[in-house]
Amino acid sequence: MQLNANNLKTSYLKWLSKNEHYTNIDSSENSIVEIDTPFLDNEFDDIVLYAYSRIGDNILVTDDGWTIDNLESNGLSFDKRSKTRNNILTDTLDIFGVQKDQGSKKLYIRTDFDGFPAAKQRLVQAILKINDLMYLNRPTILDAFSDEVQKFFDKEKILYSRNKSISGKNALSFQFDFIIPRYDGGDRLVRTFSQPKRDKNPAKIFAWDSETIKKINGNSKASFIAILNDSENSTESVNSIFEDSLVQVILASKLADNIELLKN
């Protein structure tokens, strides 16, 4: 089959249609829909969301509290003593525009029918990011690898914005660990992968996001860069995902060798 944009789009949509399932679980009024996504949580189970009908055309998309409940069942506390963990949770929710119900553990976004696709994507991205807290049971922080990348940028006097989002023309929002501005308009949009062996889902999302941004902003000169932590991690599985994508891969051990690609 010839490689072109339409074929790739058709292939992806066919895969999504086959692997993402929508089920009415309130048969009386069809007011609740279960969404079984193709993305996996930290126990390799499908991430499941629920869409609740609200007044008018409003929809509440939620995980029904499963994400935080699962982390707590694995020994992660979110009480007042867990300041670092709570700060990371709050920052992640803010980045993706997700709210946490004060009376429960539910994560949710309120939207309408037109905004549902973008809202669902943001909630899935937030859940994947929050699930990374599973790896904070050691005296370290979630952004340790990103901090090391930031130190390299500072040392090389590379200007950047950290943890910033960009919006497309159709209201989709895309978050990046670093955005490196360029004088020629070809900004570098960077995401870091601290656990490449476990980061297959975020890698799939990055590959999809890069294609989507290019389609939305056809004249964009932006480049997409994945920086992989190869200190103690195998990068083979993530590399294979990026192989046929728009994303350029840089190993952390090779950052200095790629300074021309990264600098302003």
Number of C-alpha atoms within 10 A of each C-alpha: 4 7 7 8 11 10 12 13 13 11 12 13 12 11 12 13 12 10 12 14 14 15 13 15 13 12 10 8 9 12 14 20 19 19 21 16 18 18 20 16 19 18 9 8 11 15 20 22 22 22 23 16 17 14 6 7 10 16 22 18 26 27 22 18 16 17 20 23 15 16 18 13 9 11 10 18 15 16 9 9 9 11 11 15 20 15 12 17 19 15 13 18 22 12 17 22 16 21 16 16 13 8 6 11 15 17 23 24 20 18 18 16 10 12 15 18 13 15 27 22 15 22 23 22 21 20 22 20 17 21 18 18 18 16 13 14 11 7 5 10 15 18 15 11 18 19 12 13 19 18 13 15 19 12 9 13 11 16 17 22 13 15 15 14 16 13 12 14 9 10 13 18 19 22 21 19 20 22 23 20 19 16 7 9 10 15 19 22 26 24 22 23 23 22 20 22 17 17 18 19 17 19 23 15 15 25 20 16 19 19 18 16 19 16 13 14 12 9 8 13 14 20 18 23 22 23 22 27 23 18 12 9 13 15 19 10 14 23 20 12 16 18 12 10 15 17 24 15 16 20 18 22 12 12 17 14 12 12 13 9 12 22 16 17
